[in-house]
Amino acid sequence: HYECAPGGGTSENNTSGPSRWTWICRGSGGGTDSLLCSQNKTPIFIED
């Protein structure tokens, strides 16, 4: 998880929530093009 594409930016503020992962992708533009990304977890997976 926490992948940044395209360009292979740097992931920051990686957060693993109860239903999704969220992270910020900092690009090569000095952080001005940071993008908030998220990936939903499968309903089967439950994190204590």
Secondary structure as a PSIPRED ss2 file (coil, helix, strand):
# PSIPRED VFORMAT (PSIPRED V4.0)

   1 H C   1.000  0.000  0.000
   2 Y C   1.000  0.000  0.000
   3 E C   1.000  0.000  0.000
   4 C C   1.000  0.000  0.000
   5 A C   1.000  0.000  0.000
   6 P C   1.000  0.000  0.000
   7 G C   1.000  0.000  0.000
   8 G C   1.000  0.000  0.000
   9 G C   1.000  0.000  0.000
  10 T E   0.000  0.000  1.000
  11 S E   0.000  0.000  1.000
  12 E E   0.000  0.000  1.000
  13 N E   0.000  0.000  1.000
  14 N E   0.000  0.000  1.000
  15 T E   0.000  0.000  1.000
  16 S E   0.000  0.000  1.000
  17 G C   1.000  0.000  0.000
  18 P C   1.000  0.000  0.000
  19 S C   1.000  0.000  0.000
  20 R E   0.000  0.000  1.000
  21 W E   0.000  0.000  1.000
  22 T E   0.000  0.000  1.000
  23 W E   0.000  0.000  1.000
  24 I E   0.000  0.000  1.000
  25 C E   0.000  0.000  1.000
  26 R E   0.000  0.000  1.000
  27 G C   1.000  0.000  0.000
  28 S C   1.000  0.000  0.000
  29 G C   1.000  0.000  0.000
  30 G C   1.000  0.000  0.000
  31 G C   1.000  0.000  0.000
  32 T C   1.000  0.000  0.000
  33 D C   1.000  0.000  0.000
  34 S C   1.000  0.000  0.000
  35 L E   0.000  0.000  1.000
  36 L E   0.000  0.000  1.000
  37 C E   0.000  0.000  1.000
  38 S E   0.000  0.000  1.000
  39 Q E   0.000  0.000  1.000
  40 N E   0.000  0.000  1.000
  41 K C   1.000  0.000  0.000
  42 T C   1.000  0.000  0.000
  43 P C   1.000  0.000  0.000
  44 I C   1.000  0.000  0.000
  45 F C   1.000  0.000  0.000
  46 I C   1.000  0.000  0.000
  47 E C   1.000  0.000  0.000
  48 D C   1.000  0.000  0.000
